[in-house]
């Protein structure tokens, strides 16, 4: 029975076919009652009298509907229409793993992410007492936004119910005679299943191991010409080790796959949760230390220059010279340059250079000093082989302050020559061709950078004042315009009135680029405002890609880019950008904290908590770490713990986070405390700006959804929602996700299809 497009099947309208199999046909359909798209599986009427097929069909719905997990397809409805039974389930817009692996082995990052999600979904089923028994690439999909979905629980074995027992003979006969079953299906059976013996959760672990082996190598572990030879290989032979077939596979993951493929179930995992945990650990991607490998491109860290004047009043100047030298070197594509944030952690350090090199993952270090006397500046720099602590080169430079930019470029150019990297024509021109500056203007600019690197509302206000002073002295000071754009963006993130600060950031960035189109910081600032204020996704991507193209070692640019990529559901690319930021800025707490957002938006709350735990061990009072930790605790339903995190965050960072605290109180059953914060914010809004976003979060926690949607709509108009780019992913919107008003907001954000 084939259903044509436009056919009404009960309360569903057929939109087109998806596929067919032995059990029936699958269609894309519209639920006419709720207005959502579904995948509609319709059993062939001829099978209605077949007891086993009817059992399998109904069992699929029962098994899947008993589970609620982001990696398991959701069953919405089961019923019968004109003698044909059907299941209406979540429509997944994506590809099966069979289609995905057709292009060859998956990249390690994608492989680890997919493996982790499958294991989490299977672990959820096993915790509910359900064994899938038919895991294979055709039954697992990867959606366009990066979510794995496990399908087809038709052969699932619930705790209290199972189909008629299979003998070994019956198992083999089924593979020979069953309609729609191909020989390849046998490739994912466990040895005990192939023998027709009783199976438990460890049988699914074997099937998962076979799937991951294929995703990792592009080949099935037991591929043979016929089903009989395939089953014999499963029972008797060992596949070639994963890492021998594909050396790019992380060795730890290779060992996990091989353990899953153990012939004896007792040699597999005692719990699939343990399997999922091991895969999560294999997927840990950011480490403060990197291994130095001389076969890679040259790598360098510029340690904080010494202040030869010994006057605290000159600290801003010396720090500015260090930062400028790093920024100039960062533009060289052939050179890996450690970011300012990590390098400055060694100010005043007495660690040996080889130890610093190991911690930063570099092969060379620049040390030196800076001194300003009157209108003259002197910089001394020396290049050191960090692994042997051998001095390779040293030089002193002295110029008038008006030529400070030329001086910086000359030092960077000399260092590049000494580490033997080849500069492109454009890179050489950017280092050498510098215009004179107004000394007073540049001094004000350096003071602004000093404050900008200590971002709090008070320091940012001072930074803005310094940058404006520099611009008043020299209207064409491009660096000051770029710094001003960054400062306004920071204020916007910290809760400033969006409509006031972000347009100023955009205006300043554009002015900087009118003067100097090569400023990566100005392009990044434009990308930031396009992501978090304009929601102009095309401009955001172009600006951020241009920024990291101009400065390939720009860690903050990669971090901004990862935020944009997350907003588009491009999780693997976002992870790669965060990893790149972590490589360039290995000691950055901001990068460490933001890695948890990768897990958070993938709804791996255990992974997110593990990452925030590592971050907070390094900096217990880091506001961003507390924020991400609180969100992850929401995902796990640990609202009392979330209350404690957000109470600490409000104490450290102010009332801008009280909405999150109120949400935590409400979900923890402390409604009176949540209402108290709501009253406080409402009263405060009569005398000063309170972002509607905050009120929306409070109403979501109180389950006053219409009021929450009203505040979200208001936040959209005032553009006060820092999480609007992630409206499609954040779990705390699940309660209103199907509401037409919410879906209208998502459409108004104009995400590309």
Secondary structure, DSSP 8 states (H G I E B T S, - for coil): ----TT-EETTEEEEEEEEE-SSEEEEEEEETTT--EEEEEEE-GGGTT-HHHHHHHHHHHHHHHT---TTB--EEEEEEETTEEEEEEE---EEEHHHHHTTSS--HHHHHHHHHHHHHHHHHHHHTT-B-S---GGGEEEETTS-EEE---TT-BBTTB--S---HHHHHHHHHH-TT--GGGGGG--HHHHTT----HHHHHHHHHHHHHHHHHSS-TT--SSHHHHHHHHHH-----HHHH-TTS-HHHHHHHHHHT-SSGGGS-S-HHHHHHHHHHHT----S-----TTSS-EEEE---EETT--GGGHHHHHHHHHHHHHHHHT-TTSEE--HHHHGGGTT----HHHHHHHHT-SEEEEEEEEEETTEEEEEEEEEETTTTEEEEEEEEEEEGGGHHHHHHHHHHHHHHHTT----HHHHHHHH------HHHHHHHHHHHHHHTS-SHHHHHHHHHHHHHHHHH-TT-HHHHHHHHHHHHHHHHTT--HHHHHHHHHHHHHHHHHH-TT-HHHHHHHHHHIIIII--HHHHHHHHHHHHHH-TT-HHHHHHHHHHHHHTT-HHHHHHHHHHHHHHSTT-HHHHHHHHHHHHHTT-HHHHHHHHHHHHHH-TT-HHHHHHHHHHHHHTT-HHHHHHHHHHHHHHH-GGGHHHHHHHHHHTT-HHHHHHHHHHHHHHTTTS---HHHHHHHHHHTT-HHHHHHHHHHHHHHT--TTGGGTTT-GGGGGGTTSHHHHHHHHHTT---
